[in-house]
């Protein structure tokens, strides 16, 4: 398998529109890898897209990907779903009768339920399905999907509206957790991996000085995993390689800062690298 990081930002991308901080200025001036678009990746081999942020059309064009045969959605949040109109690219406007491409959309059990109530997702996907642009599949908790000799199993996290995905072949094991690790204790099934892809987590403390950055009483700490909590999860996973993504503007970490932090973490024994838009990693 090969993983292509299409977007490595989060809900607050880099540069943040309207922001004039040094981090955003650098990202506007230099572009990739200093800039980060919304969270999405493509797994070559099973040929699966994970999530569709607002920038997905530009991401797919940049990567030269498409048409897409399969997409899994991790949860309903806007930064992971609001690019869903991309599936209209499957429409054949040149021939009659049209020969539309149809993308298989896989929704884990709770994601399917949330699509019925959130952001008009169910209505929009039903519309696209009626035009044979997508084909919807609900994946029950505990079930797996087999694509191109790869088993893909949604893993419900502690924040139980969101899922990670375990990809398994005869010789490789990959875990993709796009977001929301708060309170998660990795079960044995997802330990001892070849590669884990995880959200970085918010920087409650400065990574250099250890000084507190976010007040202890801030409500975000009751719903978002911190970077230190992510490191504890990485220790439990015991993965051979780890790439961190979902890196957001409020944490004020530029590309050069993250390279420096990589060195610090690797010196401490963590097999961690920070992903960037366009990065490709082969297992």
Rosetta blueprint (number, residue, H / E / L):
1 X L
2 X E
3 X E
4 X E
5 X E
6 X E
7 X E
8 X L
9 X L
10 X L
11 X L
12 X L
13 X L
14 X E
15 X L
16 X L
17 X L
18 X L
19 X L
20 X L
21 X L
22 X H
23 X H
24 X H
25 X H
26 X H
27 X H
28 X H
29 X H
30 X H
31 X L
32 X L
33 X L
34 X L
35 X L
36 X E
37 X L
38 X L
39 X L
40 X E
41 X E
42 X E
43 X E
44 X E
45 X L
46 X L
47 X L
48 X E
49 X E
50 X E
51 X L
52 X L
53 X L
54 X L
55 X L
56 X H
57 X H
58 X H
59 X H
60 X H
61 X H
62 X H
63 X H
64 X L
65 X L
66 X L
67 X L
68 X L
69 X L
70 X E
71 X E
72 X E
73 X E
74 X L
75 X L
76 X L
77 X L
78 X H
79 X H
80 X H
81 X H
82 X L
83 X L
84 X H
85 X H
86 X H
87 X H
88 X H
89 X H
90 X H
91 X L
92 X L
93 X L
94 X L
95 X L
96 X L
97 X L
98 X L
99 X L
100 X L
101 X L
102 X L
103 X E
104 X E
105 X E
106 X E
107 X E
108 X E
109 X H
110 X H
111 X H
112 X H
113 X H
114 X H
115 X H
116 X L
117 X L
118 X L
119 X L
120 X L
121 X H
122 X H
123 X H
124 X H
125 X H
126 X H
127 X H
128 X H
129 X H
130 X H
131 X L
132 X L
133 X L
134 X E
135 X E
136 X E
137 X E
138 X E
139 X E
140 X L
141 X L
142 X L
143 X L
144 X E
145 X E
146 X E
147 X E
148 X L
149 X L
150 X E
151 X E
152 X E
153 X E
154 X E
155 X E
156 X E
157 X L
158 X L
159 X L
160 X L
161 X L
162 X L
163 X E
164 X E
165 X E
166 X E
167 X E
168 X E
169 X L
170 X L
171 X L
172 X L
173 X E
174 X E
175 X E
176 X E
177 X L
178 X L
179 X L
180 X L
181 X L
182 X L
183 X L
184 X L
185 X L
186 X L
187 X L
188 X H
189 X H
190 X H
191 X L
192 X L
193 X L
194 X L
195 X E
196 X E
197 X E
198 X E
199 X E
200 X L
201 X L
202 X E
203 X L
204 X L
205 X E
206 X L
207 X L
208 X L
209 X L
210 X L
211 X L
212 X E
213 X L
214 X L
215 X L
216 X L
217 X L
218 X L
219 X H
220 X H
221 X H
222 X H
223 X L
224 X L
225 X L
226 X E
227 X H
228 X H
229 X H
230 X H
231 X H
232 X H
233 X H
234 X H
235 X H
236 X H
237 X H
238 X L
239 X L
240 X L
241 X E
242 X E
243 X E
244 X E
245 X E
246 X L
247 X L
248 X L
249 X H
250 X H
251 X H
252 X L
253 X L
254 X L
255 X H
256 X H
257 X H
258 X H
259 X H
260 X H
261 X H
262 X H
263 X H
264 X H
265 X H
266 X H
267 X H
268 X L
269 X L
270 X L
271 X L
272 X E
273 X E
274 X E
275 X L
276 X L
277 X L
278 X L
279 X L
280 X E
281 X E
282 X E
283 X L
